[in-house]
Each structure stands twice: as C-alpha cells, then as structure tokens.
Amino acid sequence: MDALLVLVRDGNVLLAQRSGTGYADGWWNLPSGKLEADETVAEAAIREGFEEIGVELAERDLEFVHLIHYRNHLGDARLGVFFVVKHWKGEPYNAEPHKCSAVEWFPLDDLPANTYPYTVEGLAAYRRGVPYNAVGWR
C-alpha cells in the first residue's frame, strides 16, 4: 500500500521526478511511499512528506480524497491512498536527491506527459470527486 501526498498551491500540484531507483525513473509522481511495519497509512504519509520533500505534517493536515486499486501493464497491483495536504510547515524541496532529480509545481489540469499513470489516474479521480477507482482490471 502506498501513501500519496497531494500538495496544491495556486492551482498547481507538487510532483517529484524519480531518478536512480530502477523503477519509473524519469517519470513524475506525487511525493509518496510504501508503508513500513507497524505504521498507519497516515503515519506513512507524514513520514514520506518529511523524507521526500522536507515538510512537516500532522495527521490533522491530511484529508483523505481517493483510494485507487491500480494494476499496471505487467499485471502488478497496488493500492494507493491519496491525501490532500491542507497545511504544511516548510517549503517543499528535493530532500532525496539520490531518488529524485527534481521537485516542481505543475498545473493540476495540465500534468507533464511523463507523469506516471498511477498518479495521473488518482489525480483525475480526485479532481472529479471520486473516492474510489479501480484501474487496469477487467
């Protein structure tokens, strides 16, 4: 399961470009990560916010907006929990340069062509107000 952070400022969403991980390198994605042992999805979101983009969050800052059950073209499935971040402390920056080549703001309605499909689908559902979506299934 993944915790994904949706930071929006002036109609723009914060994306991070993966690099050096061996998975989806060069693709833009929301700041996100997998749950660790004995961690709730909200705790994972808070941890990832600090580790990836250097912002401090509290659980009250997170608003659940979407759950996606996504299966990619290889048949690999995952669950993603999308949280809009209502408030954060600090200015987001690339806090993991060994995993990310850039952090940038993009118009929420005009994402880069190389935005990872998992992120594209989740953000589109969020914008439509759809709380759950299954993608890649029959």
Number of C-alpha atoms within 10 A of each C-alpha: 16 19 26 30 26 24 21 17 12 9 11 17 20 22 25 25 23 25 19 13 11 9 9 15 15 19 18 27 23 25 25 25 20 16 18 13 7 8 12 12 21 22 17 21 29 23 22 23 25 19 17 21 22 19 19 18 22 15 11 10 14 20 15 16 19 22 22 23 18 21 16 13 8 7 10 9 14 13 16 22 22 28 22 17 22 13 15 16 11 12 9 18 17 18 17 18 15 11 17 23 16 17 23 14 16 17 14 18 12 9 18 14 10 13 18 19 16 19 21 19 16 28 22 14 18 21 14 9 11 15 16 15 14 14 15 13 10 4
